[in-house]
Amino acid sequence: MSILTVKNLSHGFGDRAIFNNVSFRLLKGEHIGLIGANGEGKSTFMNIVTGKLEPDDGQIEWSKRVRVGYLDQHTVLEKGMSIRDVLKGAFQYLFDLETEMNQICDKMADASPEELERLLEDMGTIQDLLDNNNFYIIDSKVEEIGRGLGLEDIGLDKDVHDLSGGQRTKVLLAKLLLEKPDILLLDEPTNYLDEQHIEWLKRYLQEYENAFILISHDIPFLNSVINLIYHMENQELNRYVGDYNNFLQVYEAKKQQLESAYKKQQQEIAELKDFVARNKARVATRNMAMSRQKKLDKMDVIELAREKPKPEFNFKEARASGKLVFETKDLVIGYDEPLTKPLNLRMERGQKIALMGANGLGKTTLLKSILGQIPSISGSVELGEYLYIGYFEQEIKEANYNSCIEEVWKDFPAYSQYEVRAALAKCGLTTKHIESKVLVLSGGEQAKVRLCKLINRETNILILDEPTNHLDVDAKEELKRALKAYKGSILLICHEPEFYRDVTTDVWNCESWTTKNI
């Protein structure tokens, strides 16, 4: 049975086409991985099927009474709402029913005997729905899920605006879990999640009986939970049975077949054109030339998709730093309360260190404390000599209305426009992306703009806070290569062991420093 049917979908932004006559069907129980390079339209597709965006053309049909749960990478949580408020929002339809029941009670006082009978019947139906959906134990269910995802440690009454990226993702996941939707739509759910909760989500999706569509660039995670791939490329959406590895084999085989057919056809076209050119003027061979010209005119010409620009990340390196990069003495980090025991850490030139551990332990806080962006609670940080620091922040909360060119130019005013464009193109961005505002780009494209600024600055230490979030497979592989080749020092927060394992010389487990119970 088809739960979602998309027919002849076309959509674009300005003169940039995203989909052209795309069709799609989601069947009961299918676990779909929606893949494609950054900017191919995966999040746009999700926004169209959930009604957040109107397509330029085409039909979107959901089967009746389907409850859809959507985890959106760009969801904004309102300031002033607590974690508890957001989680209780999962039961909004039950609170609406309670409001309706209270309104029925108000009407009963003035109702005729016939109306009273009907109102009592409606009230009984609503009461049954509330009882069957555990309405009167919502608070305990919220607390149970909060405990399971580690939100109780943060505090269910904490304002959601003050949460880290990982904590916010956990809140949205917990809300989805409480909603128990018929269909899950998940847009990069592992971004900002720590390894422990990626593992939890993996088990949850493996056991999930209903259908889901998952966008993820984390291939091991994707392979462990899906049974179908839909690949988005060049305005098309193509279906492949099996996991990502199976998709790659079939995709490469199809690509080679198409290239072979293209070469063969191009040779035939060249021979036909040559024959027509040589024989159309001669009376004896004019008919044969016209016949071949007709064949040329009717030929369905094979077109190869234009190769997408592959990113190239080559970090500019400054002179070597002193032997000491930084040293902390009895450093205690945090905001209102300490997040760590006193830390005595030392990093030396050439070390490449990954920080690992659950969200909320203070990994990002440690980076900002070392950089002097936030004050520590106690203790000190000593920075070494001749440090040229490049810092990649986990997330930028402010909306950016600059074009990509303006965004890079303001950091590198000495560059010509050609040099700015060339730098952005090297990071895998097309001309249309380069001329767009940063605000309208996908998460992965925005990350590439930020990486462009980082690689063009001379550095000898890179401080990277989850740089792989939103990056597609090609960009992630290229970043890994570039970090391995980098001769400077690296301090890296990352929840993907597959990424950092081959890059780093040391791994620091932040769970051994924390003051929290984990």
KEZA-251395 format. One line per field, with one value per residue (C-alpha): residue number from 0; x, y, z; residue in one letter. Coordinates in nm, 2 decimals. Example, Ala and Ser with C-alpha at 12.3 -4.5 7.8 and 13.67 -1.06 7.14 Angstrom:
resi: (0 | 1)
xx: (1.23 | 1.37)
yy: (-0.45 | -0.11)
zz: (0.78 | 0.71)
resn: (A | S)
//
This chain:
resi: (0 | 1 | 2 | 3 | 4 | 5 | 6 | 7 | 8 | 9 | 10 | 11 | 12 | 13 | 14 | 15 | 16 | 17 | 18 | 19 | 20 | 21 | 22 | 23 | 24 | 25 | 26 | 27 | 28 | 29 | 30 | 31 | 32 | 33 | 34 | 35 | 36 | 37 | 38 | 39 | 40 | 41 | 42 | 43 | 44 | 45 | 46 | 47 | 48 | 49 | 50 | 51 | 52 | 53 | 54 | 55 | 56 | 57 | 58 | 59 | 60 | 61 | 62 | 63 | 64 | 65 | 66 | 67 | 68 | 69 | 70 | 71 | 72 | 73 | 74 | 75 | 76 | 77 | 78 | 79 | 80 | 81 | 82 | 83 | 84 | 85 | 86 | 87 | 88 | 89 | 90 | 91 | 92 | 93 | 94 | 95 | 96 | 97 | 98 | 99 | 100 | 101 | 102 | 103 | 104 | 105 | 106 | 107 | 108 | 109 | 110 | 111 | 112 | 113 | 114 | 115 | 116 | 117 | 118 | 119 | 120 | 121 | 122 | 123 | 124 | 125 | 126 | 127 | 128 | 129 | 130 | 131 | 132 | 133 | 134 | 135 | 136 | 137 | 138 | 139 | 140 | 141 | 142 | 143 | 144 | 145 | 146 | 147 | 148 | 149 | 150 | 151 | 152 | 153 | 154 | 155 | 156 | 157 | 158 | 159 | 160 | 161 | 162 | 163 | 164 | 165 | 166 | 167 | 168 | 169 | 170 | 171 | 172 | 173 | 174 | 175 | 176 | 177 | 178 | 179 | 180 | 181 | 182 | 183 | 184 | 185 | 186 | 187 | 188 | 189 | 190 | 191 | 192 | 193 | 194 | 195 | 196 | 197 | 198 | 199 | 200 | 201 | 202 | 203 | 204 | 205 | 206 | 207 | 208 | 209 | 210 | 211 | 212 | 213 | 214 | 215 | 216 | 217 | 218 | 219 | 220 | 221 | 222 | 223 | 224 | 225 | 226 | 227 | 228 | 229 | 230 | 231 | 232 | 233 | 234 | 235 | 236 | 237 | 238 | 239 | 240 | 241 | 242 | 243 | 244 | 245 | 246 | 247 | 248 | 249 | 250 | 251 | 252 | 253 | 254 | 255 | 256 | 257 | 258 | 259 | 260 | 261 | 262 | 263 | 264 | 265 | 266 | 267 | 268 | 269 | 270 | 271 | 272 | 273 | 274 | 275 | 276 | 277 | 278 | 279 | 280 | 281 | 282 | 283 | 284 | 285 | 286 | 287 | 288 | 289 | 290 | 291 | 292 | 293 | 294 | 295 | 296 | 297 | 298 | 299 | 300 | 301 | 302 | 303 | 304 | 305 | 306 | 307 | 308 | 309 | 310 | 311 | 312 | 313 | 314 | 315 | 316 | 317 | 318 | 319 | 320 | 321 | 322 | 323 | 324 | 325 | 326 | 327 | 328 | 329 | 330 | 331 | 332 | 333 | 334 | 335 | 336 | 337 | 338 | 339 | 340 | 341 | 342 | 343 | 344 | 345 | 346 | 347 | 348 | 349 | 350 | 351 | 352 | 353 | 354 | 355 | 356 | 357 | 358 | 359 | 360 | 361 | 362 | 363 | 364 | 365 | 366 | 367 | 368 | 369 | 370 | 371 | 372 | 373 | 374 | 375 | 376 | 377 | 378 | 379 | 380 | 381 | 382 | 383 | 384 | 385 | 386 | 387 | 388 | 389 | 390 | 391 | 392 | 393 | 394 | 395 | 396 | 397 | 398 | 399 | 400 | 401 | 402 | 403 | 404 | 405 | 406 | 407 | 408 | 409 | 410 | 411 | 412 | 413 | 414 | 415 | 416 | 417 | 418 | 419 | 420 | 421 | 422 | 423 | 424 | 425 | 426 | 427 | 428 | 429 | 430 | 431 | 432 | 433 | 434 | 435 | 436 | 437 | 438 | 439 | 440 | 441 | 442 | 443 | 444 | 445 | 446 | 447 | 448 | 449 | 450 | 451 | 452 | 453 | 454 | 455 | 456 | 457 | 458 | 459 | 460 | 461 | 462 | 463 | 464 | 465 | 466 | 467 | 468 | 469 | 470 | 471 | 472 | 473 | 474 | 475 | 476 | 477 | 478 | 479 | 480 | 481 | 482 | 483 | 484 | 485 | 486 | 487 | 488 | 489 | 490 | 491 | 492 | 493 | 494 | 495 | 496 | 497 | 498 | 499 | 500 | 501 | 502 | 503 | 504 | 505 | 506 | 507 | 508 | 509 | 510 | 511 | 512 | 513 | 514 | 515 | 516 | 517)
xx: (0.00 | 0.13 | 0.16 | 0.31 | 0.29 | 0.48 | 0.39 | 0.58 | 0.74 | 0.93 | 1.08 | 1.35 | 1.48 | 1.51 | 1.69 | 1.83 | 1.63 | 1.63 | 1.38 | 1.25 | 0.95 | 1.04 | 0.81 | 0.84 | 0.64 | 0.68 | 0.53 | 0.44 | 0.74 | 1.00 | 1.32 | 1.46 | 1.79 | 1.77 | 2.12 | 2.29 | 2.56 | 2.52 | 2.27 | 2.09 | 1.77 | 1.72 | 1.60 | 1.39 | 1.22 | 1.14 | 1.00 | 0.78 | 0.63 | 0.56 | 0.38 | 0.64 | 0.72 | 0.49 | 0.63 | 0.63 | 0.45 | 0.34 | 0.12 | 0.19 | -0.06 | -0.05 | -0.28 | -0.56 | -0.51 | -0.13 | 0.06 | 0.40 | 0.69 | 0.96 | 1.31 | 1.43 | 1.80 | 1.68 | 1.41 | 1.41 | 1.31 | 1.14 | 1.32 | 1.13 | 1.02 | 1.16 | 1.26 | 0.95 | 0.73 | 0.87 | 0.83 | 0.47 | 0.41 | 0.41 | 0.07 | -0.08 | -0.36 | -0.46 | -0.45 | -0.67 | -0.92 | -0.92 | -1.00 | -1.28 | -1.42 | -1.41 | -1.61 | -1.86 | -1.90 | -1.97 | -2.24 | -2.43 | -2.58 | -2.79 | -2.85 | -3.19 | -3.24 | -3.16 | -2.84 | -2.74 | -2.75 | -2.53 | -2.29 | -2.26 | -2.18 | -1.91 | -1.77 | -1.75 | -1.57 | -1.31 | -1.27 | -1.20 | -0.94 | -0.77 | -0.77 | -0.64 | -0.36 | -0.24 | -0.32 | -0.32 | 0.03 | 0.20 | 0.43 | 0.57 | 0.62 | 0.80 | 1.04 | 1.09 | 1.20 | 1.41 | 1.60 | 1.66 | 1.81 | 2.01 | 1.79 | 1.71 | 2.08 | 2.05 | 1.73 | 1.38 | 1.30 | 1.61 | 1.53 | 1.58 | 1.75 | 2.05 | 2.10 | 2.40 | 2.34 | 2.35 | 2.12 | 1.87 | 1.88 | 1.81 | 1.51 | 1.36 | 1.43 | 1.26 | 0.96 | 0.93 | 0.96 | 0.67 | 0.46 | 0.48 | 0.41 | 0.31 | 0.60 | 0.93 | 1.12 | 1.47 | 1.70 | 2.06 | 1.96 | 2.31 | 2.45 | 2.56 | 2.47 | 2.73 | 2.83 | 2.62 | 2.30 | 2.38 | 2.39 | 2.06 | 1.90 | 2.04 | 1.87 | 1.55 | 1.54 | 1.63 | 1.33 | 1.10 | 0.80 | 0.67 | 0.82 | 1.08 | 1.29 | 1.64 | 1.88 | 2.23 | 2.60 | 2.70 | 2.74 | 2.79 | 2.48 | 2.28 | 2.38 | 2.27 | 1.91 | 1.79 | 1.68 | 1.62 | 1.82 | 1.68 | 1.96 | 1.91 | 2.13 | 2.10 | 1.73 | 1.64 | 1.55 | 1.64 | 1.55 | 1.80 | 1.72 | 1.97 | 2.21 | 2.46 | 2.73 | 2.50 | 2.38 | 2.75 | 2.81 | 2.49 | 2.54 | 2.90 | 2.80 | 2.51 | 2.75 | 3.00 | 2.73 | 2.60 | 2.95 | 3.02 | 2.69 | 2.76 | 3.11 | 2.96 | 2.68 | 2.91 | 3.13 | 2.81 | 2.70 | 3.05 | 3.04 | 2.69 | 2.77 | 3.09 | 2.89 | 2.62 | 2.88 | 3.07 | 2.77 | 2.48 | 2.60 | 2.65 | 2.34 | 2.42 | 2.45 | 2.21 | 1.93 | 2.16 | 2.28 | 1.92 | 1.84 | 2.13 | 2.04 | 1.69 | 1.84 | 2.05 | 1.75 | 1.55 | 1.83 | 1.77 | 2.10 | 2.26 | 2.37 | 2.62 | 2.55 | 2.79 | 3.05 | 2.99 | 3.29 | 3.48 | 3.60 | 3.98 | 4.08 | 4.44 | 4.52 | 4.76 | 5.03 | 5.20 | 5.55 | 5.59 | 5.46 | 5.67 | 5.69 | 5.40 | 5.06 | 4.87 | 4.88 | 4.61 | 4.66 | 4.38 | 4.14 | 3.77 | 3.53 | 3.16 | 2.90 | 2.69 | 2.82 | 3.15 | 3.14 | 3.47 | 3.72 | 4.04 | 4.21 | 4.59 | 4.62 | 4.91 | 4.93 | 5.25 | 5.34 | 5.24 | 4.98 | 4.64 | 4.39 | 4.03 | 3.80 | 3.53 | 3.24 | 2.87 | 2.70 | 2.68 | 3.02 | 3.18 | 3.38 | 3.28 | 3.31 | 3.67 | 3.76 | 3.61 | 3.79 | 4.13 | 4.06 | 3.97 | 3.62 | 3.46 | 3.60 | 3.68 | 3.55 | 3.90 | 4.25 | 4.45 | 4.53 | 4.88 | 4.91 | 5.24 | 5.43 | 5.38 | 5.03 | 4.83 | 4.49 | 4.21 | 3.88 | 3.57 | 3.27 | 3.01 | 2.72 | 2.65 | 2.31 | 2.28 | 2.11 | 2.37 | 2.23 | 2.57 | 2.63 | 2.90 | 3.14 | 3.07 | 3.12 | 3.47 | 3.57 | 3.51 | 3.77 | 4.01 | 3.97 | 4.30 | 4.16 | 4.03 | 3.67 | 3.83 | 4.04 | 3.73 | 3.53 | 3.82 | 3.86 | 3.49 | 3.49 | 3.78 | 3.56 | 3.30 | 3.06 | 2.91 | 2.87 | 2.50 | 2.59 | 2.88 | 2.64 | 2.36 | 2.31 | 2.46 | 2.12 | 1.96 | 2.23 | 2.20 | 2.38 | 2.66 | 2.71 | 2.73 | 2.99 | 3.20 | 3.18 | 3.32 | 3.59 | 3.68 | 3.76 | 3.96 | 4.18 | 4.28 | 4.40 | 4.76 | 4.74 | 4.96 | 4.68 | 4.33 | 4.05 | 3.76 | 3.42 | 3.23 | 3.34 | 3.18 | 2.82 | 2.62 | 2.92 | 2.85 | 3.06 | 3.30 | 3.36 | 3.41 | 3.67 | 3.86 | 3.86 | 3.99 | 4.27 | 4.36 | 4.38 | 4.60 | 4.83 | 4.83 | 5.16 | 5.03 | 4.85 | 4.48 | 4.23 | 3.91 | 3.56 | 3.40 | 3.15 | 3.25 | 3.54 | 3.56 | 3.66 | 3.90 | 4.07 | 4.31 | 4.37 | 4.46 | 4.76 | 4.57 | 4.21 | 4.11 | 3.80 | 3.61 | 3.39 | 3.68 | 3.69 | 3.32 | 3.15 | 2.82 | 2.69 | 2.69)
yy: (0.00 | 0.34 | 0.58 | 0.87 | 0.93 | 1.20 | 1.25 | 1.46 | 1.70 | 2.00 | 2.27 | 2.53 | 2.85 | 3.14 | 3.00 | 2.71 | 2.39 | 2.13 | 1.87 | 1.80 | 1.57 | 1.35 | 1.07 | 0.87 | 0.62 | 0.52 | 0.19 | 0.05 | -0.07 | 0.07 | 0.20 | 0.45 | 0.63 | 0.95 | 1.03 | 1.28 | 1.55 | 1.88 | 2.11 | 1.84 | 1.91 | 1.64 | 1.88 | 2.07 | 1.74 | 1.68 | 2.03 | 1.98 | 1.65 | 1.79 | 2.10 | 2.35 | 2.44 | 2.46 | 2.28 | 2.46 | 2.16 | 1.81 | 1.63 | 1.52 | 1.26 | 1.11 | 0.83 | 0.93 | 0.97 | 0.93 | 1.09 | 1.22 | 1.29 | 1.51 | 1.57 | 1.88 | 1.99 | 2.35 | 2.33 | 2.64 | 2.60 | 2.91 | 3.10 | 3.08 | 2.72 | 2.46 | 2.11 | 1.98 | 2.22 | 2.10 | 1.73 | 1.79 | 1.94 | 1.58 | 1.54 | 1.86 | 1.67 | 1.53 | 1.87 | 2.00 | 1.71 | 1.81 | 2.17 | 2.04 | 1.83 | 2.14 | 2.33 | 2.05 | 2.07 | 2.45 | 2.39 | 2.13 | 2.39 | 2.54 | 2.23 | 2.08 | 1.71 | 1.60 | 1.82 | 1.70 | 1.34 | 1.41 | 1.62 | 1.33 | 1.09 | 1.32 | 1.36 | 0.99 | 0.94 | 1.20 | 1.06 | 0.71 | 0.87 | 1.04 | 0.73 | 0.50 | 0.74 | 0.77 | 1.14 | 1.14 | 1.01 | 1.24 | 1.39 | 1.05 | 0.95 | 1.27 | 1.21 | 0.85 | 0.95 | 1.24 | 0.99 | 0.75 | 1.02 | 1.19 | 1.51 | 1.47 | 1.54 | 1.87 | 1.96 | 1.93 | 2.29 | 2.44 | 2.69 | 2.52 | 2.83 | 2.77 | 2.41 | 2.29 | 2.15 | 1.79 | 1.86 | 2.03 | 1.73 | 1.50 | 1.71 | 1.69 | 1.31 | 1.26 | 1.46 | 1.24 | 0.93 | 1.05 | 1.13 | 0.77 | 0.88 | 0.64 | 0.77 | 0.92 | 1.17 | 1.22 | 1.49 | 1.42 | 1.30 | 1.20 | 1.55 | 1.67 | 1.33 | 1.16 | 0.80 | 0.66 | 0.81 | 0.74 | 0.38 | 0.42 | 0.57 | 0.29 | 0.03 | 0.22 | 0.25 | -0.12 | -0.22 | 0.05 | -0.13 | 0.16 | 0.34 | 0.61 | 0.83 | 0.91 | 1.17 | 1.09 | 1.12 | 0.88 | 0.57 | 0.30 | 0.43 | 0.45 | 0.09 | -0.05 | 0.07 | 0.10 | -0.14 | 0.10 | 0.39 | 0.68 | 0.88 | 1.25 | 1.38 | 1.62 | 1.69 | 1.32 | 1.07 | 0.71 | 0.40 | 0.12 | -0.19 | -0.27 | -0.06 | 0.22 | -0.03 | -0.21 | 0.13 | 0.22 | -0.10 | -0.06 | 0.32 | 0.28 | -0.01 | 0.21 | 0.50 | 0.30 | 0.15 | 0.50 | 0.63 | 0.33 | 0.39 | 0.76 | 0.70 | 0.45 | 0.69 | 0.99 | 0.78 | 0.69 | 1.06 | 1.17 | 0.91 | 1.00 | 1.37 | 1.30 | 1.10 | 1.37 | 1.64 | 1.45 | 1.32 | 1.57 | 1.77 | 1.48 | 1.38 | 1.00 | 0.99 | 1.28 | 1.04 | 0.83 | 1.15 | 1.27 | 0.93 | 0.95 | 1.31 | 1.19 | 0.92 | 1.19 | 1.42 | 1.13 | 1.01 | 1.02 | 1.17 | 1.04 | 1.32 | 1.26 | 1.44 | 1.72 | 1.62 | 1.79 | 1.99 | 1.78 | 1.97 | 2.03 | 2.13 | 2.23 | 2.41 | 2.71 | 2.65 | 2.92 | 2.90 | 2.63 | 2.72 | 2.68 | 2.34 | 2.41 | 2.47 | 2.51 | 2.40 | 2.42 | 2.44 | 2.33 | 2.46 | 2.43 | 2.52 | 2.59 | 2.87 | 2.89 | 2.56 | 2.36 | 2.11 | 1.95 | 1.86 | 2.07 | 1.99 | 1.98 | 1.93 | 1.98 | 1.99 | 2.00 | 2.09 | 1.82 | 1.65 | 1.58 | 1.52 | 1.41 | 1.50 | 1.24 | 1.18 | 1.24 | 1.57 | 1.83 | 1.74 | 2.07 | 1.98 | 2.30 | 2.49 | 2.36 | 2.48 | 2.83 | 2.85 | 2.77 | 3.03 | 3.29 | 3.34 | 3.26 | 3.29 | 2.98 | 2.93 | 2.88 | 2.79 | 2.91 | 2.85 | 2.92 | 2.95 | 2.88 | 3.11 | 3.18 | 3.03 | 3.10 | 2.95 | 2.84 | 2.78 | 2.60 | 2.66 | 2.38 | 2.60 | 2.96 | 3.06 | 3.41 | 3.42 | 3.53 | 3.75 | 3.80 | 3.63 | 3.37 | 3.61 | 3.89 | 3.64 | 3.54 | 3.88 | 4.05 | 3.81 | 3.84 | 4.20 | 4.18 | 3.90 | 3.99 | 3.87 | 3.60 | 3.47 | 3.46 | 3.27 | 3.03 | 2.97 | 2.89 | 2.67 | 2.47 | 2.38 | 2.22 | 2.50 | 2.58 | 2.93 | 2.94 | 2.85 | 3.11 | 3.39 | 3.29 | 3.42 | 3.20 | 3.19 | 2.99 | 2.73 | 2.38 | 2.29 | 2.12 | 2.41 | 2.66 | 2.44 | 2.45 | 2.83 | 2.83 | 2.57 | 2.80 | 3.08 | 2.84 | 2.68 | 3.02 | 3.15 | 3.06 | 2.84 | 2.61 | 2.49 | 2.39 | 2.39 | 2.21 | 2.16 | 1.88 | 1.99 | 1.68 | 1.78 | 1.82 | 1.74 | 1.49 | 1.18 | 1.33 | 1.64 | 1.43 | 1.21 | 1.51 | 1.68 | 1.37 | 1.35 | 1.72 | 1.69 | 1.38 | 1.59 | 1.90 | 1.95 | 2.16 | 2.06 | 1.97 | 1.97 | 1.81 | 1.73 | 1.46 | 1.17 | 0.96 | 0.72 | 0.63 | 0.99 | 1.07 | 0.74 | 0.78 | 1.15 | 1.18 | 1.09 | 1.10 | 1.07 | 1.25 | 1.10 | 1.39 | 1.15 | 1.10 | 1.48 | 1.55 | 1.64 | 1.49 | 1.14 | 0.96)
zz: (0.00 | -0.10 | 0.19 | -0.01 | -0.38 | -0.56 | -0.93 | -1.18 | -0.93 | -1.06 | -0.85 | -0.86 | -0.69 | -0.94 | -1.25 | -1.06 | -1.12 | -0.83 | -0.96 | -1.31 | -1.35 | -1.05 | -0.92 | -0.60 | -0.39 | -0.03 | 0.07 | 0.41 | 0.61 | 0.36 | 0.52 | 0.27 | 0.25 | 0.06 | -0.07 | -0.29 | -0.29 | -0.10 | -0.27 | -0.48 | -0.30 | -0.03 | 0.24 | -0.02 | -0.11 | 0.26 | 0.29 | -0.02 | 0.09 | 0.44 | 0.29 | 0.41 | 0.04 | -0.25 | -0.56 | -0.90 | -1.05 | -0.96 | -0.71 | -0.35 | -0.21 | 0.14 | 0.23 | 0.47 | 0.84 | 0.83 | 1.12 | 1.00 | 1.23 | 1.07 | 1.22 | 1.04 | 1.05 | 1.05 | 1.31 | 1.53 | 1.90 | 2.05 | 2.32 | 2.64 | 2.60 | 2.83 | 2.72 | 2.90 | 2.71 | 2.37 | 2.47 | 2.59 | 2.25 | 2.12 | 2.27 | 2.14 | 1.97 | 2.31 | 2.48 | 2.19 | 2.27 | 2.63 | 2.54 | 2.32 | 2.61 | 2.84 | 2.57 | 2.56 | 2.94 | 2.91 | 2.64 | 2.85 | 3.09 | 2.81 | 2.60 | 2.51 | 2.60 | 2.24 | 2.23 | 2.57 | 2.45 | 2.15 | 2.37 | 2.62 | 2.34 | 2.20 | 2.55 | 2.60 | 2.27 | 2.36 | 2.71 | 2.56 | 2.33 | 2.62 | 2.83 | 2.55 | 2.47 | 2.83 | 2.85 | 3.23 | 3.26 | 3.00 | 3.26 | 3.36 | 2.99 | 2.92 | 3.22 | 3.11 | 2.76 | 2.91 | 3.12 | 2.82 | 2.61 | 2.89 | 2.89 | 3.26 | 3.33 | 3.14 | 3.33 | 3.17 | 3.28 | 3.09 | 2.82 | 2.48 | 2.34 | 2.56 | 2.44 | 2.23 | 1.88 | 2.01 | 2.30 | 2.07 | 1.83 | 2.12 | 2.23 | 1.88 | 1.86 | 2.20 | 2.09 | 1.78 | 1.99 | 2.21 | 1.91 | 1.78 | 1.41 | 1.13 | 0.92 | 1.02 | 0.80 | 0.94 | 0.80 | 0.91 | 1.26 | 1.36 | 1.32 | 1.67 | 1.83 | 2.04 | 1.96 | 2.25 | 2.11 | 1.75 | 1.86 | 2.04 | 1.73 | 1.52 | 1.74 | 1.74 | 1.36 | 1.31 | 1.52 | 1.38 | 1.21 | 1.02 | 0.71 | 0.73 | 0.49 | 0.62 | 0.49 | 0.62 | 0.50 | 0.77 | 0.56 | 0.83 | 1.01 | 0.69 | 0.59 | 0.92 | 0.91 | 0.55 | 0.28 | -0.02 | -0.16 | -0.35 | -0.52 | -0.60 | -0.88 | -1.18 | -1.10 | -1.10 | -0.83 | -0.89 | -0.69 | -0.59 | -0.39 | -0.10 | 0.10 | 0.00 | -0.10 | -0.33 | -0.48 | -0.55 | -0.75 | -0.96 | -1.00 | -1.13 | -1.36 | -1.51 | -1.54 | -1.74 | -1.96 | -2.04 | -2.11 | -2.34 | -2.53 | -2.55 | -2.71 | -2.96 | -3.05 | -3.09 | -3.33 | -3.53 | -3.54 | -3.66 | -3.94 | -4.05 | -4.05 | -4.25 | -4.51 | -4.54 | -4.59 | -4.86 | -5.05 | -5.03 | -5.33 | -5.56 | -5.76 | -5.75 | -5.37 | -5.27 | -5.17 | -4.95 | -4.78 | -4.72 | -4.57 | -4.33 | -4.24 | -4.15 | -3.93 | -3.76 | -3.71 | -3.55 | -3.33 | -2.95 | -2.85 | -2.53 | -2.29 | -2.01 | -1.69 | -1.62 | -1.36 | -1.03 | -0.91 | -0.65 | -0.35 | -0.29 | 0.06 | 0.09 | 0.41 | 0.38 | 0.65 | 0.85 | 1.00 | 1.27 | 1.62 | 1.93 | 2.09 | 2.33 | 2.18 | 2.50 | 2.86 | 3.13 | 3.50 | 3.72 | 3.46 | 3.55 | 3.27 | 3.27 | 3.28 | 3.60 | 3.73 | 3.67 | 3.39 | 3.47 | 3.74 | 3.74 | 3.41 | 3.36 | 2.98 | 2.75 | 2.37 | 2.18 | 1.82 | 1.57 | 1.79 | 1.63 | 1.91 | 1.89 | 2.18 | 2.23 | 2.48 | 2.52 | 2.44 | 2.72 | 2.88 | 2.78 | 2.47 | 2.28 | 2.61 | 2.65 | 2.29 | 2.36 | 2.70 | 2.54 | 2.27 | 2.54 | 2.40 | 2.73 | 3.08 | 3.28 | 3.63 | 3.77 | 3.67 | 3.37 | 3.01 | 2.87 | 2.49 | 2.32 | 2.09 | 1.72 | 1.71 | 1.39 | 1.48 | 1.25 | 1.42 | 1.27 | 1.49 | 1.54 | 1.43 | 1.34 | 1.48 | 1.31 | 0.97 | 0.70 | 0.43 | 0.25 | -0.08 | -0.08 | -0.26 | 0.00 | 0.28 | 0.17 | 0.04 | 0.38 | 0.53 | 0.23 | 0.10 | -0.10 | -0.32 | -0.66 | -0.75 | -0.97 | -0.68 | -0.45 | -0.71 | -0.77 | -0.39 | -0.35 | -0.67 | -0.52 | -0.23 | -0.46 | -0.51 | -0.85 | -1.00 | -0.90 | -0.54 | -0.54 | -0.65 | -0.40 | -0.05 | 0.22 | 0.39 | 0.10 | 0.08 | 0.23 | 0.55 | 0.36 | 0.12 | 0.41 | 0.57 | 0.25 | 0.25 | 0.61 | 0.51 | 0.22 | 0.46 | 0.69 | 0.42 | 0.27 | 0.60 | 0.71 | 1.02 | 1.22 | 1.45 | 1.35 | 1.61 | 1.46 | 1.62 | 1.44 | 1.09 | 0.92 | 1.01 | 0.68 | 0.45 | 0.18 | 0.13 | -0.12 | 0.09 | 0.40 | 0.23 | 0.09 | 0.43 | 0.59 | 0.33 | 0.38 | 0.76 | 0.73 | 0.50 | 0.73 | 0.90 | 1.18 | 1.50 | 1.52 | 1.81 | 1.68 | 1.81 | 1.61 | 1.68 | 1.38 | 1.47 | 1.10 | 1.03 | 1.31 | 1.36 | 1.07 | 1.13 | 1.49 | 1.70 | 2.03 | 2.16 | 2.48 | 2.65 | 2.81 | 3.01 | 3.25 | 3.33 | 3.38 | 3.71 | 3.57 | 3.62 | 3.28)
resn: (M | S | I | L | T | V | K | N | L | S | H | G | F | G | D | R | A | I | F | N | N | V | S | F | R | L | L | K | G | E | H | I | G | L | I | G | A | N | G | E | G | K | S | T | F | M | N | I | V | T | G | K | L | E | P | D | D | G | Q | I | E | W | S | K | R | V | R | V | G | Y | L | D | Q | H | T | V | L | E | K | G | M | S | I | R | D | V | L | K | G | A | F | Q | Y | L | F | D | L | E | T | E | M | N | Q | I | C | D | K | M | A | D | A | S | P | E | E | L | E | R | L | L | E | D | M | G | T | I | Q | D | L | L | D | N | N | N | F | Y | I | I | D | S | K | V | E | E | I | G | R | G | L | G | L | E | D | I | G | L | D | K | D | V | H | D | L | S | G | G | Q | R | T | K | V | L | L | A | K | L | L | L | E | K | P | D | I | L | L | L | D | E | P | T | N | Y | L | D | E | Q | H | I | E | W | L | K | R | Y | L | Q | E | Y | E | N | A | F | I | L | I | S | H | D | I | P | F | L | N | S | V | I | N | L | I | Y | H | M | E | N | Q | E | L | N | R | Y | V | G | D | Y | N | N | F | L | Q | V | Y | E | A | K | K | Q | Q | L | E | S | A | Y | K | K | Q | Q | Q | E | I | A | E | L | K | D | F | V | A | R | N | K | A | R | V | A | T | R | N | M | A | M | S | R | Q | K | K | L | D | K | M | D | V | I | E | L | A | R | E | K | P | K | P | E | F | N | F | K | E | A | R | A | S | G | K | L | V | F | E | T | K | D | L | V | I | G | Y | D | E | P | L | T | K | P | L | N | L | R | M | E | R | G | Q | K | I | A | L | M | G | A | N | G | L | G | K | T | T | L | L | K | S | I | L | G | Q | I | P | S | I | S | G | S | V | E | L | G | E | Y | L | Y | I | G | Y | F | E | Q | E | I | K | E | A | N | Y | N | S | C | I | E | E | V | W | K | D | F | P | A | Y | S | Q | Y | E | V | R | A | A | L | A | K | C | G | L | T | T | K | H | I | E | S | K | V | L | V | L | S | G | G | E | Q | A | K | V | R | L | C | K | L | I | N | R | E | T | N | I | L | I | L | D | E | P | T | N | H | L | D | V | D | A | K | E | E | L | K | R | A | L | K | A | Y | K | G | S | I | L | L | I | C | H | E | P | E | F | Y | R | D | V | T | T | D | V | W | N | C | E | S | W | T | T | K | N | I)
//
